[in-house]
């Protein structure tokens, strides 16, 4: 399932219940245990509810609303605020056995689960306690639109100044959609050091199931410090230049064994660190909330001997379809239902595999254990990878999401065939005059100014920004926006838009033909979709959320080297004409910090 609430309560890692750790706890919090200990290496008992307690008299906090409506069109107001405290700090951890310094939330990896009902308010106070060395931070709530709360989107240089060390920032926003997501730092590539966690927003079921297993957090994992990886990617290290950095491992709920014989001689590595384990029940249907929280890798997820039914992508419920393998790129989420075989074995392998056709890693396979009924927690599976999973892992398989005709939303929302504005962008990777590798969008590359967030300038009526560094695209008063993205480069890109769920009109090889739209009466809606290598991606969204929104590749090393743009939506119509006091306070604290500390910003900043 992924959450061990008893350990959370005992160690007071989360400010509210429900919620709790899903991975490894820092050794300093468990003095009697070695650094390789992880509570996720023990059997996890299902315990995620259909919804959280509330003060409503209805059966559900969202009343009679169903998945047949656009969740943004009729957001409930539950009258409930869920409070959380997240402390971001540096620590030493060994989730896969290799001891490394990272940046963690509430002393655990991944961070604690945040839970709310659709329509609840969330108030999350983030404390920056990063030291040795110190650095800024921020927190982004992936996939939530922040309509009317633009200040809480959490992107430094775009919606806020970074939170200075020793300071705190309180984000307040509504859970305006429901399903599975995650939160993560948006300061440089800091989340790849461990500053992230799962987020569940409970809402109407559109397909029945028995047990909510909860978040299954997947992702690649790097033993090196994230800043050194950016140095390599950007080419600022004169002795070593790399276009595609290799990860060291891939994890499931923060766990996987690592071959310590590959570790450097001067490192500390514990063999057999342990695997995540999940309890399934015979005759039951289980919901798994898959999250790719990795830095770069496209992953293939499967469970030996089990077919899956896909029921949601990102925050969009889908008409269910069968799949043996689930493909997720960085930042994407897919909810699946898994029904137990009629006569299950005691144990099966769960697998998350990095596709070497799309990504690079020295350890490509992560394993976890699915245990049935009363099987001993020490039982190891003897199952084999399915034929479909083996095919998906071949190097000739395309690096892209499931075909668009398969992923049909449960609630039909047609698109406007004639958008008010169409923006066409061309993407490429180049080496500039200084020898640095940078991504360009129409021959421009973004560089964020942490001390002058664009949203705050726009709130003052300032829409003139340094060009081309800030990469600001003003869509004016357009009510519908279409973005056509083409790339001539060999890498696929998971493209994420803040502030919106967008319709995916077309994605495929070569440039868009200008007319093909897949399922125009009900196109798939996501907040992140993969632009195929040497291909195109066409998205469209309704511009009903005035603000400044980032649109970027979610491969951390790509966004760090400039693959990002800022979209100005409906300038002059921001819902918050009064600048919240915490915004100015945070910028003053950051200004003061930067006067005494050099911020070595070698990347775009987000």
Buried (B, 14 or more C-beta within 10 A) or exposed (E): BBBBBEBBEEBEBBBEEBBBBBBBBBBEBBEEEEBBBBBBBEBBEBBBEEBBEBEBEEEBBBBEBBBEEBBBEEBBEBEBEBEBBBBBBBBBBBBBBBBBEBBBBBBBBBBBBBBBBBBBBBBBBBBBBBEEEBBBBBBBBBBBBBBBBBBBBBBBBBBBBBBBBEBBBEBBBBBBBBBBBBBBBBBBBBBBBBBBBBBBBBBBBBBEBBBBBBBBBBBBBBBBBBBEBBBBBBBBEEEEBBBEBBBBBBBBBBBBBBBBEBBEEEEBBBEEBBBBBBBBBEEBBBBBBBBBBBBBBBBBBBBBBBBBBBBBBBBBBBBBEEBBBBBBBBBBBBBBBBBBBEEBBBBBBBBBBBBBBBBBBEBBBBBBBBBBEEBEEEBEBEBEBBEBBBEBBEEEBBBBBBEBEBBBBBBEBEBEEEBBBBBBBBBBBEEEEEEBBBBBBBEBBBBBBBBBBBBBBBBEEEBEBEEBBBBBBBBEEBEBBBBBBBBEBEBBBBBBBBBBBBBBBBBBEEBBEEEEBBBBEBBBBBBBBBBBBBBBBBBBBBBBBBBBBBBBBBBBBBBBBBBBBBBBBBBEEBEBEEBBEBBEEBBEBBEEBBEEBEBEBBBBBB
